[in-house]
Amino acid sequence: MLYLLTCPHNNSAGCFWLPDGYACHDLGWEKDRYEEALESLIDAEMVDHDSENQVVLIERWFRHNPSMNRSHYKGIIGQLERVPSDRLSEKALDELEASENGIGERKRDGGPQPPDKLDTRPDSSAGVTAAHLNTPYMTGQRRR
């Protein structure tokens, strides 16, 4: 699982093309060992796999890796549109939609619709005041 989460083939959508040969080469494993490990992850509902198109989907990806803003959201949609597995791409889009952290909605025709706001999460900068900014570091004064 750690390999799938950190491999260079992964992306911000958590759904990516990964030929078995690439994974076996990266891990230094024989194909049988990789397939057995992948089946264990599928059985544990940690990943989904489309063996025909060689696509991996990390389950519950957006619960831990939400889109950060409108541009990021659009980028995720773009990545999912390029995934060669319609089943896993749709599943990922549905998960993005359903995620509490997801910030967009899909149109009725099935296409993505970016959110109107940049971010729907609470503003973390609300607690910053002028007093926070009036420090020697922020005003350019140096310690002597």
C-alpha positions as CSV (number, residue, x, y, z in Angstrom):
1,M,0.0,0.0,0.0
2,L,2.8,2.3,0.8
3,Y,4.2,1.9,-2.7
4,L,0.9,2.8,-4.3
5,L,0.5,5.9,-2.1
6,T,4.0,7.1,-2.9
7,C,4.9,5.8,-6.3
8,P,5.9,8.3,-9.0
9,H,2.9,7.1,-11.1
10,N,0.3,8.4,-8.5
11,N,-1.4,11.7,-8.9
12,S,-3.6,14.2,-7.1
13,A,-6.7,12.2,-8.1
14,G,-5.5,8.9,-6.5
15,C,-6.5,7.1,-9.8
16,F,-3.7,6.4,-12.2
17,W,-2.4,4.1,-14.9
18,L,0.1,1.6,-13.5
19,P,1.1,-1.3,-15.7
20,D,2.0,-4.4,-13.6
21,G,5.5,-4.4,-15.2
22,Y,6.2,-0.8,-13.9
23,A,5.2,-1.8,-10.4
24,C,7.2,-5.0,-10.4
25,H,10.2,-3.1,-11.7
26,D,9.9,-0.4,-9.1
27,L,9.4,-2.9,-6.2
28,G,11.9,-5.4,-7.5
29,W,9.2,-8.1,-7.2
30,E,8.1,-11.0,-9.5
31,K,4.7,-10.5,-11.1
32,D,3.1,-13.2,-8.9
33,R,4.1,-11.5,-5.7
34,Y,2.8,-8.1,-6.9
35,E,-0.5,-9.6,-8.0
36,E,-0.9,-11.4,-4.6
37,A,-0.2,-8.1,-2.8
38,L,-2.6,-6.2,-5.0
39,E,-5.4,-8.8,-4.5
40,S,-4.9,-8.4,-0.7
41,L,-5.4,-4.7,-1.0
42,I,-8.5,-5.1,-3.2
43,D,-9.9,-7.7,-0.7
44,A,-9.3,-5.2,2.2
45,E,-11.1,-2.5,0.1
46,M,-8.0,-0.3,0.2
47,V,-7.7,-0.1,-3.6
48,D,-9.7,-0.9,-6.7
49,H,-8.0,-2.2,-9.9
50,D,-9.0,-2.4,-13.5
51,S,-6.7,-5.2,-14.8
52,E,-7.8,-4.7,-18.4
53,N,-6.8,-1.1,-18.5
54,Q,-4.1,-1.4,-15.8
55,V,-5.5,1.4,-13.6
56,V,-5.3,1.7,-9.8
57,L,-7.7,3.6,-7.6
58,I,-6.8,4.4,-4.0
59,E,-10.1,4.0,-2.1
60,R,-11.2,7.0,0.0
61,W,-8.5,9.2,-1.6
62,F,-10.3,12.5,-1.2
63,R,-11.0,11.9,2.4
64,H,-7.3,12.4,3.0
65,N,-6.3,14.4,0.0
66,P,-9.0,17.0,-0.7
67,S,-8.8,19.6,-3.5
68,M,-7.2,22.7,-2.2
69,N,-8.8,25.3,-4.4
70,R,-10.8,25.7,-7.7
71,S,-7.7,25.3,-9.9
72,H,-6.7,22.1,-8.1
73,Y,-10.2,20.8,-8.4
74,K,-10.1,21.4,-12.2
75,G,-6.7,19.7,-12.4
76,I,-8.1,16.6,-10.6
77,I,-11.0,16.5,-13.1
78,G,-8.5,16.7,-15.9
79,Q,-6.5,13.9,-14.6
80,L,-9.6,11.7,-14.2
81,E,-10.7,12.5,-17.7
82,R,-7.3,11.0,-19.0
83,V,-7.6,7.8,-17.0
84,P,-8.1,4.9,-19.4
85,S,-10.7,3.2,-17.1
86,D,-14.2,4.6,-17.4
87,R,-15.3,2.6,-14.4
88,L,-12.6,3.8,-12.1
89,S,-12.7,7.3,-13.4
90,E,-16.4,7.5,-12.7
91,K,-15.9,6.0,-9.2
92,A,-13.2,8.6,-8.4
93,L,-15.5,11.4,-9.6
94,D,-18.3,10.1,-7.5
95,E,-15.9,9.9,-4.5
96,L,-14.7,13.5,-5.1
97,E,-18.4,14.6,-5.2
98,A,-19.3,12.8,-2.0
99,S,-16.3,13.8,-0.1
100,E,-16.9,16.2,2.7
101,N,-13.7,17.9,1.7
102,G,-14.6,18.0,-2.0
103,I,-15.7,21.4,-3.2
104,G,-17.3,20.8,-6.5
105,E,-20.4,19.4,-8.1
106,R,-20.9,17.5,-11.3
107,K,-23.4,18.7,-13.9
108,R,-26.5,16.6,-14.6
109,D,-25.0,15.6,-18.0
110,G,-22.2,13.8,-16.0
111,G,-19.5,16.5,-16.7
112,P,-17.6,18.2,-14.0
113,Q,-18.5,21.6,-12.7
114,P,-15.9,23.6,-10.8
115,P,-17.1,25.2,-7.6
116,D,-18.0,28.9,-7.6
117,K,-16.0,29.6,-4.4
118,L,-12.3,29.0,-4.1
119,D,-12.7,27.1,-0.9
120,T,-15.6,26.1,1.3
121,R,-13.5,25.2,4.3
122,P,-13.3,27.6,7.3
123,D,-10.9,30.5,6.8
124,S,-7.8,29.6,8.9
125,S,-6.4,33.1,8.6
126,A,-9.3,34.7,10.5
127,G,-7.3,34.8,13.7
128,V,-4.4,36.8,12.3
129,T,-4.5,40.4,13.5
130,A,-2.3,43.5,13.1
131,A,-0.6,42.6,16.4
132,H,0.6,39.3,14.8
133,L,2.2,41.2,12.0
134,N,3.8,43.8,14.2
135,T,6.8,41.7,15.1
136,P,10.5,42.5,14.7
137,Y,10.7,39.9,12.0
138,M,7.7,41.2,10.1
139,T,8.6,44.9,10.4
140,G,12.2,44.3,9.2
141,Q,13.8,45.0,12.5
142,R,16.6,42.7,13.4
143,R,17.7,41.4,16.8
144,R,20.9,42.8,18.1
